[in-house]
Amino acid sequence: MTLYVCARLGMVAAVTAGLVLLNVPLLVALAVGVVVALPLSLFVFRGLRTRVARGLEEKQSARRAEREKLRSQLRGEPGQSI
């Protein structure tokens, strides 16, 4: 997740720096950098984004299983020990 966020911020910085080198005012370049980097990162970082989504899904699945296990223990279902 951290790598993906850093990659997107790096893309914003790169676009902004490129525009500043073309004598575009800093705030305008930053605004354009944010707007351009959002859709561009969806294509450029597709593999990284997929990896992050897969990892988040695995963590959510593990949490869901643990929550269900705890609920069944609280209900006192047989075969479950606290």
Order of alpha helices (4+ residues) and beta strands (2+ residues): alpha-alpha-alpha
